[in-house]
Amino acid sequence: MSGTVHVLGAGLAGLSAAVKLAAAGTKVVVYEAAGHAGGRCRSFHDTEIDAAIDNGNHLVLSGNHAVMAYLDTIGAEDTLDVVGPARFPFLDLQSGLRWTVEPDRGRIPWSLLSASRRVPGASLGDYLRCWRLAGAGDGKTIESCMKTNGALWDRFWAPIIIAVMNTDPALSSAGPMWRVIKETLALGEAACRPAIPKRGLSHSFVDPALAFLRAQGAAVHFNERIRGLGMTNGRISSIETSSGEVVVASDDRIISALPASVAADLIPDLQAPDRFSAIVNGHFRLPVGHQESPFLGLINATAEWLFVRDGIVSVTVSAADDLALQPAEQIAETFWGEICKAYDLGNLALPAHRVIKERRATFLQTPDQIGRRPDCRTQWGNLFLAGDWTDTSLPATIEGTLRSGFKAAAMINAL
Ligand SMILES: Cc1cc2nc3c(=O)[nH]c(=O)nc-3n(C[C@H](O)[C@H](O)[C@H](O)COP(=O)(O)OP(=O)(O)OC[C@H]3O[C@@H](n4cnc5c(N)ncnc54)[C@H](O)[C@@H]3O)c2cc1C
């Protein structure tokens, strides 16, 4: 590839595409509207807590091979703590019941033959019936192929599916969820180990990528918003940025790694997901020592997952459009009450905290919206798409995002 590749957007899709291209010796220029990279997956210094926090807790698993390949390329593989053996502790905040999901080492979950290794109240038959998910495609909802009540649903599937799909679990598309299971749970324990950034999202996913790009001679322009694309004879001929027009040479290519709604505004006739779903996070400075597990799933609570790192406990709630309507202080009070109960902290006063509402955390991953995901190729010969909302076949996650960037880069590198 002899020309320049113009990468629009420096979220993880744009960064992964740029990294892959730069590693192959291709000339790359990245344009990012914000003053920083990382998009929906980043860290920043919070003045209230006086520490670096992530915009939201992000969990990846050891089976996410694009994550591992990306970190390996940018030299950041040591920045994740891969916690093994995989254990997922849960607490029912109402009843006080605790249980832990521990995937088997092999592909066949023999341990489920023993009632003590199952989720409390779930029968072997409940587990066996879940295999109907395997045959269901993108057009089916989870509720059309799985029982959406009972112990196994309430205590395992619902909390896992909502965290992965960021959509009402019963109404989520079955296809992407099944592919996640196929690449993690179905492969056994070694593919399910939580991989948690040691010092935050930017330290793992963003800063090393920017350093890598700089070292390869790639240019990254911040505060450079894409305002329009000029189109001539079936190709992109110019890029209008906030600081002027960039003429696209005949052997140049463009990767749009912009959010779905921005891409849909800039690219005529682009069909893209157009409904979104919020995630609410709360970060609290913990006035007491570190907890035993780095994370805990909560049932019968507003908070869904608690993560603890460096004296800060962080709460995640997915599919949180309704919660996001509440004032931040009200949300903080609710979360803190539940944290105190979960960790037996008594009535500790609300500490320094920050609530972050990401109203468009991902697109809504129902069959209808999944069906609107476009392919990487477009009708414009030199324009390619990347992003978690493009047709990655996976849910809108880091793993899918990185694969979309890699795919766009591979298509261009192959030209
Ligand atoms: C709170 C939260 C929690 C999450 N939890 C998880 C998790 O646990 N596990 C997981 O795998 N995934 C999780 N995700 C999803 C994951 O963060 C996303 O899938 C991924 O970051 C999407 O990356 P992207 O590059 O496709 O999009 P974005 O990150 O949105 O990147 C797009 C970039 O384009 C820039 N941009 C926008 N408009 C313009 C313009 N006009 N000109 C130039 N640049 C522009 C933006 O500033 C941004 O940097 C979570 C997301 C959120 C928000």
The ligand as an SDF file (V2000), in Angstrom:
LIG
                    3D

 53 58  0  0  0  0  0  0  0  0999 V2000
  -19.0720    2.5450   30.4890 C   0  0  0  0  0  0  0  0  0  0  0  0
  -18.6710    1.5120   29.4990 C   0  0  0  0  0  0  0  0  0  0  0  0
  -18.3720    0.2280   29.9280 C   0  0  0  0  0  0  0  0  0  0  0  0
  -17.9780   -0.7490   29.0060 C   0  0  0  0  0  0  0  0  0  0  0  0
  -17.6380   -1.9870   29.4610 N   0  0  0  0  0  0  0  0  0  0  0  0
  -17.0790   -2.8660   28.6130 C   0  0  0  0  0  0  0  0  0  0  0  0
  -16.5490   -4.0980   29.1010 C   0  0  0  0  0  0  0  0  0  0  0  0
  -16.6260   -4.4000   30.2900 O   0  0  0  0  0  0  0  0  0  0  0  0
  -15.9530   -4.9360   28.2260 N   0  0  0  0  0  0  0  0  0  0  0  0
  -15.8390   -4.6290   26.8970 C   0  0  0  0  0  0  0  0  0  0  0  0
  -15.2420   -5.4130   26.1640 O   0  0  0  0  0  0  0  0  0  0  0  0
  -16.3700   -3.4810   26.3860 N   0  0  0  0  0  0  0  0  0  0  0  0
  -16.9710   -2.6020   27.2190 C   0  0  0  0  0  0  0  0  0  0  0  0
  -17.4720   -1.4080   26.7300 N   0  0  0  0  0  0  0  0  0  0  0  0
  -17.5220   -1.1810   25.2690 C   0  0  0  0  0  0  0  0  0  0  0  0
  -16.2210   -0.6170   24.6930 C   0  0  0  0  0  0  0  0  0  0  0  0
  -15.7450    0.4620   25.4530 O   0  0  0  0  0  0  0  0  0  0  0  0
  -16.5010   -0.1340   23.2740 C   0  0  0  0  0  0  0  0  0  0  0  0
  -17.0020   -1.2150   22.5200 O   0  0  0  0  0  0  0  0  0  0  0  0
  -15.2820    0.4280   22.5470 C   0  0  0  0  0  0  0  0  0  0  0  0
  -14.5560    1.3090   23.3500 O   0  0  0  0  0  0  0  0  0  0  0  0
  -15.7540    1.1430   21.2740 C   0  0  0  0  0  0  0  0  0  0  0  0
  -14.6410    1.6890   20.5980 O   0  0  0  0  0  0  0  0  0  0  0  0
  -14.8130    2.4210   19.1880 P   0  0  0  0  0  0  0  0  0  0  0  0
  -13.4520    2.8090   18.7570 O   0  0  0  0  0  0  0  0  0  0  0  0
  -15.6380    1.5740   18.2850 O   0  0  0  0  0  0  0  0  0  0  0  0
  -15.7080    3.7100   19.4670 O   0  0  0  0  0  0  0  0  0  0  0  0
  -15.3860    5.0440   20.3170 P   0  0  0  0  0  0  0  0  0  0  0  0
  -14.6500    4.6900   21.5420 O   0  0  0  0  0  0  0  0  0  0  0  0
  -16.6800    5.7530   20.4490 O   0  0  0  0  0  0  0  0  0  0  0  0
  -14.4030    5.8680   19.3720 O   0  0  0  0  0  0  0  0  0  0  0  0
  -14.8140    6.8210   18.4240 C   0  0  0  0  0  0  0  0  0  0  0  0
  -13.8410    7.9820   18.4620 C   0  0  0  0  0  0  0  0  0  0  0  0
  -14.2170    8.9310   17.4560 O   0  0  0  0  0  0  0  0  0  0  0  0
  -14.0980   10.2330   18.0090 C   0  0  0  0  0  0  0  0  0  0  0  0
  -15.0020   11.1270   17.2450 N   0  0  0  0  0  0  0  0  0  0  0  0
  -16.3290   11.2980   17.3540 C   0  0  0  0  0  0  0  0  0  0  0  0
  -16.7690   12.1870   16.4410 N   0  0  0  0  0  0  0  0  0  0  0  0
  -15.6890   12.5860   15.7330 C   0  0  0  0  0  0  0  0  0  0  0  0
  -15.4970   13.4690   14.6360 C   0  0  0  0  0  0  0  0  0  0  0  0
  -16.5110   14.1270   14.0430 N   0  0  0  0  0  0  0  0  0  0  0  0
  -14.2190   13.6630   14.1580 N   0  0  0  0  0  0  0  0  0  0  0  0
  -13.1660   12.9770   14.7120 C   0  0  0  0  0  0  0  0  0  0  0  0
  -13.2980   12.1210   15.7460 N   0  0  0  0  0  0  0  0  0  0  0  0
  -14.5520   11.9210   16.2430 C   0  0  0  0  0  0  0  0  0  0  0  0
  -14.5120   10.0630   19.4630 C   0  0  0  0  0  0  0  0  0  0  0  0
  -14.0400   11.1440   20.2480 O   0  0  0  0  0  0  0  0  0  0  0  0
  -13.8490    8.7250   19.7950 C   0  0  0  0  0  0  0  0  0  0  0  0
  -12.5370    8.8970   20.2620 O   0  0  0  0  0  0  0  0  0  0  0  0
  -17.9170   -0.4380   27.6140 C   0  0  0  0  0  0  0  0  0  0  0  0
  -18.2530    0.8570   27.1860 C   0  0  0  0  0  0  0  0  0  0  0  0
  -18.6110    1.8210   28.1100 C   0  0  0  0  0  0  0  0  0  0  0  0
  -18.9400    3.2040   27.6320 C   0  0  0  0  0  0  0  0  0  0  0  0
  1  2  1  0
  2  3  1  0
  2 52  2  0
  3  4  2  0
  4  5  1  0
  4 50  1  0
  5  6  2  0
  6  7  1  0
  6 13  1  0
  7  8  2  0
  7  9  1  0
  9 10  1  0
 10 11  2  0
 10 12  1  0
 12 13  2  0
 13 14  1  0
 14 15  1  0
 14 50  1  0
 15 16  1  0
 16 17  1  0
 16 18  1  0
 18 19  1  0
 18 20  1  0
 20 21  1  0
 20 22  1  0
 22 23  1  0
 23 24  1  0
 24 25  2  0
 24 26  1  0
 24 27  1  0
 27 28  1  0
 28 29  2  0
 28 30  1  0
 28 31  1  0
 31 32  1  0
 32 33  1  0
 33 34  1  0
 33 48  1  0
 34 35  1  0
 35 36  1  0
 35 46  1  0
 36 37  1  0
 36 45  1  0
 37 38  2  0
 38 39  1  0
 39 40  1  0
 39 45  2  0
 40 41  1  0
 40 42  2  0
 42 43  1  0
 43 44  2  0
 44 45  1  0
 46 47  1  0
 46 48  1  0
 48 49  1  0
 50 51  2  0
 51 52  1  0
 52 53  1  0
M  END
$$$$
